[in-house]
Amino acid sequence: MDALAGAAWILGLLVAATLLGFWLRARSARVQTERGNERLDASDFDLDQFGPAGAVVQFSTEFCSRCPSTKRQLAALTSAHATLQFQHLDVTGRPELASKYRLLQTPTVFTIGADGILRSRLSGALTRTQLTTAVNELTGETP
């Protein structure tokens, strides 16, 4: 019985560690560089057109605790670039938009080129460095 109890304990520990890993991964920030050529429609983001340098779009929900600080940081970063647009969208009442763009976590931030092509997608607990890098890559500037 001791060997069986030991094996059950090890199996339980393995399952707990796996679940913890999935939970931590879901809570961490993800940055994806997009390589597609599909043009996004500016009207989806309540814009007439994308700015000369592109646009930064943040998706949030009513109950997102990290969204207000991300919004403040992005507003500050994009205000330094007159040719770059910043749009904040609350998708709580717009489930079709969340579904269309596969928004599984908030905040989610899109950087979109002037041509309407998605350049990067960031989601989760984003750092100022990650946001700054994404904006600089969009505008072609170096820190």
N, C-alpha and C positions, 0 to 999 in steps of 0.2 A: 504493500500500500504506500510506502514512503516514496518509491520511484514514481508511482502514478500521481501522487500529490505534488511531487516536485515538477513533473512534466506539465501538470495542469497549471501550476503557478507560473512556470516559464511561458506557457502559451498565453495565459492571461496578461502577463507583462508585455509580451510581444504585441498583442491586440491593443492594449492601452497605449503603447508607444506609437503604433501605427495611427490610431485615432488622434493622438496628440499632434502628430506630424501633419495630418490632414487639416486639423483645426488651425494650427499655426500658419500653414501655407495659405489658407483661406483668408487669414487676417493680415497677411503681409502684402506689401506693395508689389505690383507687377508692372513692368515696363516692357511694352512690345513695340518694336519697330515694324511698321507695315510695309509690305512690298507690292501691294496690289496696284492696279491701274484704274479701279472703279472710281468714277467721280461721284462725290456726295452732293446732294441737293441742298443748297444754302437755306432754302425755305424750311427744311426739316428742323433747322436750328434757329428759326425765327429771324433769319438774316435775309436781306435782299441779295447780297453777294458776299463773297469772301474778300477780305481786305487785300491790298497789294502784296503784303507779305504773308497773308493767310489769316487763319483764325484759331483761337484756342477756345474750345467748348468744354465746359464742366457740367456734368450731370450729377444731380443730387436728389435727395428725397427729404421729406419733412423731418424724419427721425434720424437722419445721419449726423452723428456727433462730430465727425471730422470734416464735414463739408464746409462749415463757416470759415475755419482757418485756411482751408485750401482755397476758398473763394477770395479771401483777403490777400493771400500770397500771390495768386494769379492776377488779381486786379492790379497789384503793385508792380508785378513783373511786366505785364502787358502795357501798362500806362507809359512806360519808358519807350515804347515803340509805337509811333503814330500810325504806322502802316499795318499794324496788327490789331485785329479785332478780338475782343473777349466777350463771350456769351455764357451766362450761367442759366441752366435750365433745370427746373424742378420737375422730375418725371413722375412724381407721386400720382398726379392726375392724368398722365399721358402714358399708359401702359403700352400702347402701340409703338411708341418711340423706343421705349425700353426693350421691347421685343425685337423690333427691327434691327437695332444695333447690339443686341445680345448683352445688355447691361445686367450683369449679375451681382455687381458690387458698387457701392458708392463710397467716396467719390470716384467717378470715372472721368478722365480728361482725354479729349481728342485734340491732337494738333493736326490742322488741316492746311495744306498748301493753298496758295492763291488759285491754283488750278482745280481745287476741289478734291484733291487726292489726299486720303488719310495718310499722314506721315508717322504718327505714333499714337499709342493707346496706353494710358497709365491708369491704374486702379488700385484702390486700397489706401493704406496709411502712407501717403506720399511725403517725402522729405522736401525741404526747400531746394536742396541740391538737385534732386530728380526733376523738379518743376523748372528750375533755372536751366538745366541742361536741355530739356525738351523745348523750351522757348528759344534758347540760343540756336539749337539745331534748326528750328523752323525759320528763324530770321537770318541764319548764316553767320551769326556773330560768335566770337569766342569769348569765354569769360575773362 
